[in-house]
């Protein structure tokens, strides 16, 4: 991928309102071990890598609202 993923996620958040990687790091709940937790009701998916949570929250649960540039890289 030619563009920085973090910057792309911030740009996408500005355009659509969908959470960016920075938003994941700032506001998503964390487990005692420090993993970020998916915010979808009833989902227990958790990972330490905020990019993995960002991708999960935008591709899981029957949707795909990732930026078009990264949709194929799930």
PQR file with spaces between the fields and no chain letter, atoms N, CA, C, O and H, PARSE charges and radii, in Angstrom:
ATOM       1  N    UNK     1       0.845   -1.171    0.000 -0.4000 1.5000
ATOM       2  CA   UNK     1       0.000    0.000    0.000 -0.0000 2.0000
ATOM       3  C    UNK     1       0.892    1.237    0.000  0.5500 1.7000
ATOM       4  O    UNK     1       1.845    1.333    0.773 -0.5500 1.4000
ATOM       5  N    UNK     2       0.570    2.170   -0.871 -0.4000 1.5000
ATOM       6  CA   UNK     2       1.444    3.320   -1.039 -0.0000 2.0000
ATOM       7  C    UNK     2       1.208    4.410    0.003  0.5500 1.7000
ATOM       8  O    UNK     2       2.113    5.198    0.278 -0.5500 1.4000
ATOM       9  H    UNK     2      -0.204    2.092   -1.499  0.4000 1.0000
ATOM      10  N    UNK     3       0.035    4.471    0.577 -0.4000 1.5000
ATOM      11  CA   UNK     3      -0.264    5.525    1.552 -0.0000 2.0000
ATOM      12  C    UNK     3      -0.187    4.995    2.973  0.5500 1.7000
ATOM      13  O    UNK     3      -0.427    3.815    3.226 -0.5500 1.4000
ATOM      14  H    UNK     3      -0.701    3.831    0.354  0.4000 1.0000
ATOM      15  N    UNK     4       0.147    5.880    3.890 -0.4000 1.5000
ATOM      16  CA   UNK     4       0.190    5.525    5.297 -0.0000 2.0000
ATOM      17  C    UNK     4      -1.222    5.188    5.785  0.5500 1.7000
ATOM      18  O    UNK     4      -2.137    6.000    5.647 -0.5500 1.4000
ATOM      19  H    UNK     4       0.341    6.839    3.685  0.4000 1.0000
ATOM      20  N    UNK     5      -1.398    4.006    6.349 -0.4000 1.5000
ATOM      21  CA   UNK     5      -2.709    3.531    6.772 -0.0000 2.0000
ATOM      22  C    UNK     5      -3.330    4.421    7.844  0.5500 1.7000
ATOM      23  O    UNK     5      -4.531    4.689    7.807 -0.5500 1.4000
ATOM      24  H    UNK     5      -0.654    3.346    6.462  0.4000 1.0000
ATOM      25  N    UNK     6      -2.533    4.874    8.784 -0.4000 1.5000
ATOM      26  CA   UNK     6      -3.058    5.745    9.844 -0.0000 2.0000
ATOM      27  C    UNK     6      -3.613    7.037    9.254  0.5500 1.7000
ATOM      28  O    UNK     6      -4.708    7.468    9.617 -0.5500 1.4000
ATOM      29  H    UNK     6      -1.557    4.655    8.814  0.4000 1.0000
ATOM      30  N    UNK     7      -2.866    7.651    8.350 -0.4000 1.5000
ATOM      31  CA   UNK     7      -3.321    8.894    7.711 -0.0000 2.0000
ATOM      32  C    UNK     7      -4.584    8.639    6.893  0.5500 1.7000
ATOM      33  O    UNK     7      -5.514    9.445    6.910 -0.5500 1.4000
ATOM      34  H    UNK     7      -1.977    7.301    8.055  0.4000 1.0000
ATOM      35  N    UNK     8      -4.612    7.530    6.186 -0.4000 1.5000
ATOM      36  CA   UNK     8      -5.779    7.180    5.393 -0.0000 2.0000
ATOM      37  C    UNK     8      -7.003    7.001    6.287  0.5500 1.7000
ATOM      38  O    UNK     8      -8.097    7.445    5.941 -0.5500 1.4000
ATOM      39  H    UNK     8      -3.857    6.875    6.172  0.4000 1.0000
ATOM      40  N    UNK     9      -6.821    6.353    7.433 -0.4000 1.5000
ATOM      41  CA   UNK     9      -7.953    6.133    8.335 -0.0000 2.0000
ATOM      42  C    UNK     9      -8.469    7.455    8.902  0.5500 1.7000
ATOM      43  O    UNK     9      -9.674    7.615    9.098 -0.5500 1.4000
ATOM      44  H    UNK     9      -5.932    5.992    7.715  0.4000 1.0000
ATOM      45  N    UNK    10      -7.574    8.396    9.164 -0.4000 1.5000
ATOM      46  CA   UNK    10      -7.991    9.723    9.647 -0.0000 2.0000
ATOM      47  C    UNK    10      -8.769   10.484    8.574  0.5500 1.7000
ATOM      48  O    UNK    10      -9.776   11.131    8.860 -0.5500 1.4000
ATOM      49  H    UNK    10      -6.596    8.266    9.004  0.4000 1.0000
ATOM      50  N    UNK    11      -8.291   10.396    7.356 -0.4000 1.5000
ATOM      51  CA   UNK    11      -8.960   11.031    6.229 -0.0000 2.0000
ATOM      52  C    UNK    11     -10.365   10.438    6.039  0.5500 1.7000
ATOM      53  O    UNK    11     -11.335   11.165    5.825 -0.5500 1.4000
ATOM      54  H    UNK    11      -7.472    9.870    7.123  0.4000 1.0000
ATOM      55  N    UNK    12     -10.451    9.113    6.122 -0.4000 1.5000
ATOM      56  CA   UNK    12     -11.724    8.413    5.952 -0.0000 2.0000
ATOM      57  C    UNK    12     -12.691    8.788    7.072  0.5500 1.7000
ATOM      58  O    UNK    12     -13.887    8.945    6.831 -0.5500 1.4000
ATOM      59  H    UNK    12      -9.663    8.522    6.296  0.4000 1.0000
ATOM      60  N    UNK    13     -12.182    8.930    8.291 -0.4000 1.5000
ATOM      61  CA   UNK    13     -13.021    9.334    9.423 -0.0000 2.0000
ATOM      62  C    UNK    13     -13.574   10.740    9.190  0.5500 1.7000
ATOM      63  O    UNK    13     -14.743   11.004    9.471 -0.5500 1.4000
ATOM      64  H    UNK    13     -11.209    8.802    8.487  0.4000 1.0000
ATOM      65  N    UNK    14     -12.745   11.631    8.682 -0.4000 1.5000
ATOM      66  CA   UNK    14     -13.186   12.999    8.405 -0.0000 2.0000
ATOM      67  C    UNK    14     -14.281   13.012    7.333  0.5500 1.7000
ATOM      68  O    UNK    14     -15.239   13.779    7.430 -0.5500 1.4000
ATOM      69  H    UNK    14     -11.795   11.417    8.453  0.4000 1.0000
ATOM      70  N    UNK    15     -14.138   12.168    6.323 -0.4000 1.5000
ATOM      71  CA   UNK    15     -15.102   12.133    5.219 -0.0000 2.0000
ATOM      72  C    UNK    15     -16.411   11.439    5.593  0.5500 1.7000
ATOM      73  O    UNK    15     -17.481   11.849    5.142 -0.5500 1.4000
ATOM      74  H    UNK    15     -13.360   11.544    6.244  0.4000 1.0000
ATOM      75  N    UNK    16     -16.332   10.392    6.412 -0.4000 1.5000
ATOM      76  CA   UNK    16     -17.495    9.534    6.642 -0.0000 2.0000
ATOM      77  C    UNK    16     -17.996    9.497    8.081  0.5500 1.7000
ATOM      78  O    UNK    16     -19.152    9.154    8.328 -0.5500 1.4000
ATOM      79  H    UNK    16     -15.463   10.059    6.778  0.4000 1.0000
ATOM      80  N    UNK    17     -17.141    9.845    9.020 -0.4000 1.5000
ATOM      81  CA   UNK    17     -17.503    9.707   10.422 -0.0000 2.0000
ATOM      82  C    UNK    17     -17.164    8.346   11.007  0.5500 1.7000
ATOM      83  O    UNK    17     -17.320    8.138   12.211 -0.5500 1.4000
ATOM      84  H    UNK    17     -16.201   10.123    8.819  0.4000 1.0000
ATOM      85  N    UNK    18     -16.699    7.404   10.168 -0.4000 1.5000
ATOM      86  CA   UNK    18     -16.315    6.085   10.656 -0.0000 2.0000
ATOM      87  C    UNK    18     -15.008    6.189   11.443  0.5500 1.7000
ATOM      88  O    UNK    18     -14.119    6.957   11.075 -0.5500 1.4000
ATOM      89  H    UNK    18     -16.573    7.573    9.190  0.4000 1.0000
ATOM      90  N    UNK    19     -14.894    5.432   12.504 -0.4000 1.5000
ATOM      91  CA   UNK    19     -13.734    5.527   13.394 -0.0000 2.0000
ATOM      92  C    UNK    19     -12.409    5.285   12.678  0.5500 1.7000
ATOM      93  O    UNK    19     -12.300    4.425   11.803 -0.5500 1.4000
ATOM      94  H    UNK    19     -15.617    4.809   12.803  0.4000 1.0000
ATOM      95  N    UNK    20     -11.412    6.064   13.073 -0.4000 1.5000
ATOM      96  CA   UNK    20     -10.044    5.916   12.570 -0.0000 2.0000
ATOM      97  C    UNK    20      -9.231    5.068   13.549  0.5500 1.7000
ATOM      98  O    UNK    20      -9.703    4.707   14.627 -0.5500 1.4000
ATOM      99  H    UNK    20     -11.501    6.762   13.784  0.4000 1.0000
ATOM     100  N    UNK    21      -8.026    4.769   13.155 -0.4000 1.5000
ATOM     101  CA   UNK    21      -7.106    4.050   14.045 -0.0000 2.0000
ATOM     102  C    UNK    21      -6.849    4.886   15.294  0.5500 1.7000
ATOM     103  O    UNK    21      -6.793    4.345   16.398 -0.5500 1.4000
ATOM     104  H    UNK    21      -7.643    5.063   12.279  0.4000 1.0000
ATOM     105  N    UNK    22      -6.692    6.191   15.131 -0.4000 1.5000
ATOM     106  CA   UNK    22      -6.489    7.061   16.291 -0.0000 2.0000
ATOM     107  C    UNK    22      -7.680    7.025   17.235  0.5500 1.7000
ATOM     108  O    UNK    22      -7.500    7.038   18.453 -0.5500 1.4000
ATOM     109  H    UNK    22      -6.737    6.630   14.234  0.4000 1.0000
ATOM     110  N    UNK    23      -8.897    6.981   16.694 -0.4000 1.5000
ATOM     111  CA   UNK    23     -10.089    6.898   17.537 -0.0000 2.0000
ATOM     112  C    UNK    23     -10.106    5.584   18.300  0.5500 1.7000
ATOM     113  O    UNK    23     -10.450    5.551   19.482 -0.5500 1.4000
ATOM     114  H    UNK    23      -9.042    6.971   15.704  0.4000 1.0000
ATOM     115  N    UNK    24      -9.737    4.507   17.631 -0.4000 1.5000
ATOM     116  CA   UNK    24      -9.645    3.216   18.322 -0.0000 2.0000
ATOM     117  C    UNK    24      -8.719    3.359   19.527  0.5500 1.7000
ATOM     118  O    UNK    24      -9.066    2.943   20.633 -0.5500 1.4000
ATOM     119  H    UNK    24      -9.457    4.533   16.671  0.4000 1.0000
ATOM     120  N    UNK    25      -7.557    3.937   19.318 -0.4000 1.5000
ATOM     121  CA   UNK    25      -6.576    4.077   20.404 -0.0000 2.0000
ATOM     122  C    UNK    25      -7.065    4.982   21.526  0.5500 1.7000
ATOM     123  O    UNK    25      -6.734    4.757   22.690 -0.5500 1.4000
ATOM     124  H    UNK    25      -7.275    4.275   18.420  0.4000 1.0000
ATOM     125  N    UNK    26      -7.839    5.990   21.194 -0.4000 1.5000
ATOM     126  CA   UNK    26      -8.293    6.949   22.201 -0.0000 2.0000
ATOM     127  C    UNK    26      -9.511    6.506   22.981  0.5500 1.7000
ATOM     128  O    UNK    26      -9.579    6.732   24.189 -0.5500 1.4000
ATOM     129  H    UNK    26      -8.107    6.173   20.248  0.4000 1.0000
ATOM     130  N    UNK    27     -10.488    5.872   22.315 -0.4000 1.5000
ATOM     131  CA   UNK    27     -11.776    5.696   22.984 -0.0000 2.0000
ATOM     132  C    UNK    27     -12.289    4.266   23.110  0.5500 1.7000
ATOM     133  O    UNK    27     -13.218    4.029   23.882 -0.5500 1.4000
ATOM     134  H    UNK    27     -10.432    5.689   21.334  0.4000 1.0000
ATOM     135  N    UNK    28     -11.728    3.311   22.391 -0.4000 1.5000
ATOM     136  CA   UNK    28     -12.252    1.949   22.485 -0.0000 2.0000
ATOM     137  C    UNK    28     -11.876    1.349   23.836  0.5500 1.7000
ATOM     138  O    UNK    28     -10.800    1.625   24.365 -0.5500 1.4000
ATOM     139  H    UNK    28     -10.973    3.503   21.764  0.4000 1.0000
ATOM     140  N    UNK    29     -12.769    0.524   24.394 -0.4000 1.5000
ATOM     141  CA   UNK    29     -12.452   -0.120   25.673 -0.0000 2.0000
ATOM     142  C    UNK    29     -11.268   -1.074   25.514  0.5500 1.7000
ATOM     143  O    UNK    29     -10.976   -1.571   24.427 -0.5500 1.4000
ATOM     144  H    UNK    29     -13.644    0.299   23.965  0.4000 1.0000
ATOM     145  N    UNK    30     -10.603   -1.308   26.644 -0.4000 1.5000
ATOM     146  CA   UNK    30      -9.446   -2.207   26.635 -0.0000 2.0000
ATOM     147  C    UNK    30      -9.595   -3.253   27.720  0.5500 1.7000
ATOM     148  O    UNK    30     -10.215   -3.026   28.759 -0.5500 1.4000
ATOM     149  H    UNK    30     -10.840   -0.905   27.527  0.4000 1.0000
ATOM     150  N    UNK    31      -9.012   -4.394   27.447 -0.4000 1.5000
ATOM     151  CA   UNK    31      -9.002   -5.467   28.443 -0.0000 2.0000
ATOM     152  C    UNK    31      -7.921   -5.151   29.482  0.5500 1.7000
ATOM     153  O    UNK    31      -7.144   -4.210   29.320 -0.5500 1.4000
ATOM     154  H    UNK    31      -8.508   -4.577   26.602  0.4000 1.0000
ATOM     155  N    UNK    32      -7.885   -5.945   30.537 -0.4000 1.5000
ATOM     156  CA   UNK    32      -6.851   -5.767   31.555 -0.0000 2.0000
ATOM     157  C    UNK    32      -5.458   -5.955   30.989  0.5500 1.7000
ATOM     158  O    UNK    32      -4.494   -5.371   31.484 -0.5500 1.4000
ATOM     159  H    UNK    32      -8.516   -6.709   30.669  0.4000 1.0000
ATOM     160  N    UNK    33      -5.353   -6.778   29.943 -0.4000 1.5000
ATOM     161  CA   UNK    33      -4.039   -7.011   29.340 -0.0000 2.0000
ATOM     162  C    UNK    33      -3.679   -5.948   28.296  0.5500 1.7000
ATOM     163  O    UNK    33      -2.596   -5.989   27.712 -0.5500 1.4000
ATOM     164  H    UNK    33      -6.137   -7.253   29.541  0.4000 1.0000
ATOM     165  N    UNK    34      -4.588   -5.001   28.066 -0.4000 1.5000
ATOM     166  CA   UNK    34      -4.292   -3.903   27.157 -0.0000 2.0000
ATOM     167  C    UNK    34      -4.801   -4.057   25.740  0.5500 1.7000
ATOM     168  O    UNK    34      -4.528   -3.202   24.897 -0.5500 1.4000
ATOM     169  H    UNK    34      -5.468   -4.968   28.540  0.4000 1.0000
ATOM     170  N    UNK    35      -5.536   -5.123   25.451 -0.4000 1.5000
ATOM     171  CA   UNK    35      -6.084   -5.307   24.103 -0.0000 2.0000
ATOM     172  C    UNK    35      -7.297   -4.413   23.902  0.5500 1.7000
ATOM     173  O    UNK    35      -8.080   -4.190   24.826 -0.5500 1.4000
ATOM     174  H    UNK    35      -5.758   -5.817   26.136  0.4000 1.0000
ATOM     175  N    UNK    36      -7.441   -3.911   22.699 -0.4000 1.5000
ATOM     176  CA   UNK    36      -8.613   -3.111   22.325 -0.0000 2.0000
ATOM     177  C    UNK    36      -9.760   -4.071   22.037  0.5500 1.7000
ATOM     178  O    UNK    36      -9.543   -5.165   21.515 -0.5500 1.4000
ATOM     179  H    UNK    36      -6.805   -4.091   21.949  0.4000 1.0000
ATOM     180  N    UNK    37     -10.984   -3.662   22.378 -0.4000 1.5000
ATOM     181  CA   UNK    37     -12.160   -4.515   22.231 -0.0000 2.0000
ATOM     182  C    UNK    37     -13.111   -3.898   21.205  0.5500 1.7000
ATOM     183  O    UNK    37     -13.333   -2.687   21.197 -0.5500 1.4000
ATOM     184  H    UNK    37     -11.160   -2.773   22.802  0.4000 1.0000
ATOM     185  N    UNK    38     -13.665   -4.744   20.348 -0.4000 1.5000
ATOM     186  CA   UNK    38     -14.662   -4.305   19.376 -0.0000 2.0000
ATOM     187  C    UNK    38     -15.837   -3.670   20.115  0.5500 1.7000
ATOM     188  O    UNK    38     -16.244   -4.154   21.171 -0.5500 1.4000
ATOM     189  H    UNK    38     -13.485   -5.727   20.354  0.4000 1.0000
ATOM     190  N    UNK    39     -16.379   -2.591   19.562 -0.4000 1.5000
ATOM     191  CA   UNK    39     -17.486   -1.887   20.215 -0.0000 2.0000
ATOM     192  C    UNK    39     -18.859   -2.369   19.757  0.5500 1.7000
ATOM     193  O    UNK    39     -19.874   -1.867   20.238 -0.5500 1.4000
ATOM     194  H    UNK    39     -16.049   -2.198   18.704  0.4000 1.0000
ATOM     195  N    UNK    40     -18.910   -3.327   18.841 -0.4000 1.5000
ATOM     196  CA   UNK    40     -20.190   -3.858   18.386 -0.0000 2.0000
ATOM     197  C    UNK    40     -20.832   -4.615   19.542  0.5500 1.7000
ATOM     198  O    UNK    40     -20.166   -5.432   20.179 -0.5500 1.4000
ATOM     199  H    UNK    40     -18.084   -3.735   18.450  0.4000 1.0000
ATOM     200  N    UNK    41     -22.114   -4.365   19.832 -0.4000 1.5000
ATOM     201  CA   UNK    41     -22.781   -5.044   20.954 -0.0000 2.0000
ATOM     202  C    UNK    41     -22.656   -6.566   20.875  0.5500 1.7000
ATOM     203  O    UNK    41     -22.946   -7.178   19.847 -0.5500 1.4000
ATOM     204  H    UNK    41     -22.655   -3.702   19.315  0.4000 1.0000
ATOM     205  N    UNK    42     -22.226   -7.149   21.964 -0.4000 1.5000
ATOM     206  CA   UNK    42     -22.113   -8.594   22.065 -0.0000 2.0000
ATOM     207  C    UNK    42     -20.858   -9.197   21.446  0.5500 1.7000
ATOM     208  O    UNK    42     -20.667  -10.411   21.512 -0.5500 1.4000
ATOM     209  H    UNK    42     -21.990   -6.652   22.799  0.4000 1.0000
ATOM     210  N    UNK    43     -20.006   -8.382   20.851 -0.4000 1.5000
ATOM     211  CA   UNK    43     -18.793   -8.898   20.234 -0.0000 2.0000
ATOM     212  C    UNK    43     -17.655   -8.880   21.249  0.5500 1.7000
ATOM     213  O    UNK    43     -17.463   -7.895   21.961 -0.5500 1.4000
ATOM     214  H    UNK    43     -20.161   -7.396   20.797  0.4000 1.0000
ATOM     215  N    UNK    44     -16.924   -9.950   21.308 -0.4000 1.5000
ATOM     216  CA   UNK    44     -15.809  -10.025   22.260 -0.0000 2.0000
ATOM     217  C    UNK    44     -14.451  -10.037   21.559  0.5500 1.7000
ATOM     218  O    UNK    44     -13.438  -10.352   22.183 -0.5500 1.4000
ATOM     219  H    UNK    44     -17.080  -10.751   20.729  0.4000 1.0000
ATOM     220  N    UNK    45     -14.420   -9.695   20.255 -0.4000 1.5000
ATOM     221  CA   UNK    45     -13.164   -9.666   19.510 -0.0000 2.0000
ATOM     222  C    UNK    45     -12.251   -8.611   20.131  0.5500 1.7000
ATOM     223  O    UNK    45     -12.650   -7.459   20.301 -0.5500 1.4000
ATOM     224  H    UNK    45     -15.243   -9.439   19.748  0.4000 1.0000
ATOM     225  N    UNK    46     -11.038   -9.005   20.465 -0.4000 1.5000
ATOM     226  CA   UNK    46     -10.077   -8.090   21.088 -0.0000 2.0000
ATOM     227  C    UNK    46      -8.681   -8.391   20.558  0.5500 1.7000
ATOM     228  O    UNK    46      -8.297   -9.550   20.396 -0.5500 1.4000
ATOM     229  H    UNK    46     -10.713   -9.941   20.327  0.4000 1.0000
ATOM     230  N    UNK    47      -7.936   -7.336   20.294 -0.4000 1.5000
ATOM     231  CA   UNK    47      -6.562   -7.463   19.822 -0.0000 2.0000
ATOM     232  C    UNK    47      -5.740   -6.300   20.370  0.5500 1.7000
ATOM     233  O    UNK    47      -6.260   -5.209   20.602 -0.5500 1.4000
ATOM     234  H    UNK    47      -8.248   -6.395   20.425  0.4000 1.0000
ATOM     235  N    UNK    48      -4.458   -6.552   20.569 -0.4000 1.5000
ATOM     236  CA   UNK    48      -3.560   -5.485   21.029 -0.0000 2.0000
ATOM     237  C    UNK    48      -3.238   -4.489   19.926  0.5500 1.7000
ATOM     238  O    UNK    48      -2.940   -3.328   20.208 -0.5500 1.4000
ATOM     239  H    UNK    48      -4.036   -7.438   20.380  0.4000 1.0000
ATOM     240  N    UNK    49      -3.293   -4.926   18.686 -0.4000 1.5000
ATOM     241  CA   UNK    49      -2.967   -4.080   17.545 -0.0000 2.0000
ATOM     242  C    UNK    49      -4.195   -3.252   17.151  0.5500 1.7000
ATOM     243  O    UNK    49      -5.194   -3.824   16.715 -0.5500 1.4000
ATOM     244  H    UNK    49      -3.534   -5.869   18.458  0.4000 1.0000
ATOM     245  N    UNK    50      -4.148   -1.927   17.290 -0.4000 1.5000
ATOM     246  CA   UNK    50      -5.314   -1.108   16.952 -0.0000 2.0000
ATOM     247  C    UNK    50      -5.702   -1.206   15.475  0.5500 1.7000
ATOM     248  O    UNK    50      -6.868   -1.002   15.136 -0.5500 1.4000
ATOM     249  H    UNK    50      -3.336   -1.463   17.643  0.4000 1.0000
ATOM     250  N    UNK    51      -4.761   -1.511   14.601 -0.4000 1.5000
ATOM     251  CA   UNK    51      -5.081   -1.665   13.177 -0.0000 2.0000
ATOM     252  C    UNK    51      -5.981   -2.888   12.977  0.5500 1.7000
ATOM     253  O    UNK    51      -6.908   -2.849   12.168 -0.5500 1.4000
ATOM     254  H    UNK    51      -3.814   -1.676   14.877  0.4000 1.0000
ATOM     255  N    UNK    52      -5.714   -3.966   13.707 -0.4000 1.5000
ATOM     256  CA   UNK    52      -6.548   -5.164   13.586 -0.0000 2.0000
ATOM     257  C    UNK    52      -7.967   -4.894   14.075  0.5500 1.7000
ATOM     258  O    UNK    52      -8.929   -5.382   13.482 -0.5500 1.4000
ATOM     259  H    UNK    52      -4.961   -3.998   14.365  0.4000 1.0000
ATOM     260  N    UNK    53      -8.102   -4.128   15.142 -0.4000 1.5000
ATOM     261  CA   UNK    53      -9.437   -3.764   15.633 -0.0000 2.0000
ATOM     262  C    UNK    53     -10.119   -2.834   14.641  0.5500 1.7000
ATOM     263  O    UNK    53     -11.310   -2.985   14.369 -0.5500 1.4000
ATOM     264  H    UNK    53      -7.321   -3.732   15.624  0.4000 1.0000
ATOM     265  N    UNK    54      -9.375   -1.872   14.098 -0.4000 1.5000
ATOM     266  CA   UNK    54      -9.928   -0.957   13.100 -0.0000 2.0000
ATOM     267  C    UNK    54     -10.471   -1.745   11.906  0.5500 1.7000
ATOM     268  O    UNK    54     -11.590   -1.504   11.454 -0.5500 1.4000
ATOM     269  H    UNK    54      -8.408   -1.750   14.319  0.4000 1.0000
ATOM     270  N    UNK    55      -9.674   -2.684   11.402 -0.4000 1.5000
ATOM     271  CA   UNK    55     -10.127   -3.495   10.265 -0.0000 2.0000
ATOM     272  C    UNK    55     -11.347   -4.343   10.649  0.5500 1.7000
ATOM     273  O    UNK    55     -12.301   -4.441    9.877 -0.5500 1.4000
ATOM     274  H    UNK    55      -8.765   -2.880   11.769  0.4000 1.0000
ATOM     275  N    UNK    56     -11.319   -4.951   11.837 -0.4000 1.5000
ATOM     276  CA   UNK    56     -12.438   -5.785   12.278 -0.0000 2.0000
ATOM     277  C    UNK    56     -13.720   -4.968   12.402  0.5500 1.7000
ATOM     278  O    UNK    56     -14.770   -5.398   11.924 -0.5500 1.4000
ATOM     279  H    UNK    56     -10.545   -4.871   12.464  0.4000 1.0000
ATOM     280  N    UNK    57     -13.654   -3.815   13.026 -0.4000 1.5000
ATOM     281  CA   UNK    57     -14.870   -3.033   13.242 -0.0000 2.0000
ATOM     282  C    UNK    57     -15.454   -2.515   11.937  0.5500 1.7000
ATOM     283  O    UNK    57     -16.635   -2.176   11.872 -0.5500 1.4000
ATOM     284  H    UNK    57     -12.801   -3.465   13.414  0.4000 1.0000
ATOM     285  N    UNK    58     -14.630   -2.452   10.902 -0.4000 1.5000
ATOM     286  CA   UNK    58     -15.124   -1.960    9.608 -0.0000 2.0000
ATOM     287  C    UNK    58     -15.385   -3.068    8.598  0.5500 1.7000
ATOM     288  O    UNK    58     -15.845   -2.789    7.491 -0.5500 1.4000
ATOM     289  H    UNK    58     -13.670   -2.727   10.954  0.4000 1.0000
ATOM     290  N    UNK    59     -15.101   -4.318    8.952 -0.4000 1.5000
ATOM     291  CA   UNK    59     -15.387   -5.419    8.032 -0.0000 2.0000
ATOM     292  C    UNK    59     -16.200   -6.529    8.696  0.5500 1.7000
ATOM     293  O    UNK    59     -16.775   -7.367    8.003 -0.5500 1.4000
ATOM     294  H    UNK    59     -14.727   -4.545    9.851  0.4000 1.0000
ATOM     295  N    UNK    60     -16.253   -6.546    9.977 -0.4000 1.5000
ATOM     296  CA   UNK    60     -17.004   -7.586   10.674 -0.0000 2.0000
ATOM     297  C    UNK    60     -18.482   -7.269   10.724  0.5500 1.7000
ATOM     298  O    UNK    60     -18.908   -6.176   10.350 -0.5500 1.4000
ATOM     299  H    UNK    60     -15.785   -5.865   10.541  0.4000 1.0000
ATOM     300  N    UNK    61     -19.244   -8.210   11.177 -0.4000 1.5000
ATOM     301  CA   UNK    61     -20.664   -8.004   11.428 -0.0000 2.0000
ATOM     302  C    UNK    61     -21.447   -7.666   10.162  0.5500 1.7000
ATOM     303  O    UNK    61     -22.394   -6.881   10.197 -0.5500 1.4000
ATOM     304  H    UNK    61     -18.898   -9.098   11.481  0.4000 1.0000
ATOM     305  N    UNK    62     -21.037   -8.272    9.040 -0.4000 1.5000
ATOM     306  CA   UNK    62     -21.776   -8.150    7.799 -0.0000 2.0000
ATOM     307  C    UNK    62     -21.622   -6.848    7.042  0.5500 1.7000
ATOM     308  O    UNK    62     -22.506   -6.479    6.268 -0.5500 1.4000
ATOM     309  H    UNK    62     -20.267   -8.910    9.012  0.4000 1.0000
ATOM     310  N    UNK    63     -20.536   -6.151    7.243 -0.4000 1.5000
ATOM     311  CA   UNK    63     -20.346   -4.891    6.531 -0.0000 2.0000
ATOM     312  C    UNK    63     -18.924   -4.745    6.029  0.5500 1.7000
ATOM     313  O    UNK    63     -18.040   -5.517    6.403 -0.5500 1.4000
ATOM     314  H    UNK    63     -19.818   -6.451    7.871  0.4000 1.0000
ATOM     315  N    UNK    64     -18.709   -3.764    5.189 -0.4000 1.5000
ATOM     316  CA   UNK    64     -17.356   -3.405    4.767 -0.0000 2.0000
ATOM     317  C    UNK    64     -17.352   -1.923    4.448  0.5500 1.7000
ATOM     318  O    UNK    64     -17.641   -1.517    3.322 -0.5500 1.4000
ATOM     319  H    UNK    64     -19.427   -3.138    4.885  0.4000 1.0000
ATOM     320  N    UNK    65     -17.024   -1.125    5.442 -0.4000 1.5000
ATOM     321  CA   UNK    65     -16.968    0.317    5.243 -0.0000 2.0000
ATOM     322  C    UNK    65     -15.543    0.862    5.387  0.5500 1.7000
ATOM     323  O    UNK    65     -15.336    2.012    5.773 -0.5500 1.4000
ATOM     324  H    UNK    65     -16.789   -1.454    6.357  0.4000 1.0000
ATOM     325  N    UNK    66     -14.568    0.001    5.066 -0.4000 1.5000
ATOM     326  CA   UNK    66     -13.181    0.464    4.997 -0.0000 2.0000
ATOM     327  C    UNK    66     -13.018    1.369    3.782  0.5500 1.7000
ATOM     328  O    UNK    66     -13.810    1.292    2.842 -0.5500 1.4000
ATOM     329  H    UNK    66     -14.737   -0.933    4.753  0.4000 1.0000
ATOM     330  N    UNK    67     -12.006    2.219    3.791 -0.4000 1.5000
ATOM     331  CA   UNK    67     -11.718    3.010    2.588 -0.0000 2.0000
ATOM     332  C    UNK    67     -11.489    2.078    1.401  0.5500 1.7000
ATOM     333  O    UNK    67     -10.925    0.997    1.570 -0.5500 1.4000
ATOM     334  H    UNK    67     -11.362    2.282    4.555  0.4000 1.0000
ATOM     335  N    UNK    68     -11.914    2.476    0.209 -0.4000 1.5000
ATOM     336  CA   UNK    68     -11.752    1.611   -0.971 -0.0000 2.0000
ATOM     337  C    UNK    68     -10.307    1.140   -1.198  0.5500 1.7000
ATOM     338  O    UNK    68     -10.085    0.048   -1.721 -0.5500 1.4000
ATOM     339  H    UNK    68     -12.372    3.354    0.072  0.4000 1.0000
ATOM     340  N    UNK    69      -9.342    1.954   -0.809 -0.4000 1.5000
ATOM     341  CA   UNK    69      -7.927    1.605   -1.019 -0.0000 2.0000
ATOM     342  C    UNK    69      -7.478    0.398   -0.216  0.5500 1.7000
ATOM     343  O    UNK    69      -6.482   -0.234   -0.568 -0.5500 1.4000
ATOM     344  H    UNK    69      -9.523    2.841   -0.385  0.4000 1.0000
ATOM     345  N    UNK    70      -8.187    0.061    0.855 -0.4000 1.5000
ATOM     346  CA   UNK    70      -7.748   -1.049    1.714 -0.0000 2.0000
ATOM     347  C    UNK    70      -8.766   -2.177    1.819  0.5500 1.7000
ATOM     348  O    UNK    70      -8.538   -3.128    2.566 -0.5500 1.4000
ATOM     349  H    UNK    70      -8.996    0.575    1.141  0.4000 1.0000
ATOM     350  N    UNK    71      -9.850   -2.104    1.117 -0.4000 1.5000
ATOM     351  CA   UNK    71     -10.892   -3.143    1.232 -0.0000 2.0000
ATOM     352  C    UNK    71     -10.416   -4.533    0.907  0.5500 1.7000
ATOM     353  O    UNK    71     -10.886   -5.494    1.516 -0.5500 1.4000
ATOM     354  H    UNK    71     -10.035   -1.331    0.510  0.4000 1.0000
ATOM     355  N    UNK    72      -9.510   -4.680   -0.019 -0.4000 1.5000
ATOM     356  CA   UNK    72      -9.035   -6.009   -0.390 -0.0000 2.0000
ATOM     357  C    UNK    72      -8.028   -6.588    0.584  0.5500 1.7000
ATOM     358  O    UNK    72      -7.711   -7.775    0.499 -0.5500 1.4000
ATOM     359  H    UNK    72      -9.128   -3.899   -0.514  0.4000 1.0000
ATOM     360  N    UNK    73      -7.510   -5.779    1.516 -0.4000 1.5000
ATOM     361  CA   UNK    73      -6.446   -6.247    2.405 -0.0000 2.0000
ATOM     362  C    UNK    73      -6.883   -6.694    3.758  0.5500 1.7000
ATOM     363  O    UNK    73      -6.143   -6.533    4.728 -0.5500 1.4000
ATOM     364  H    UNK    73      -7.767   -4.815    1.585  0.4000 1.0000
ATOM     365  N    UNK    74      -8.084   -7.262    3.863 -0.4000 1.5000
ATOM     366  CA   UNK    74      -8.585   -7.681    5.167 -0.0000 2.0000
ATOM     367  C    UNK    74      -7.788   -8.834    5.626  0.5500 1.7000
ATOM     368  O    UNK    74      -8.033   -9.361    6.712 -0.5500 1.4000
ATOM     369  H    UNK    74      -8.685   -7.393    3.074  0.4000 1.0000
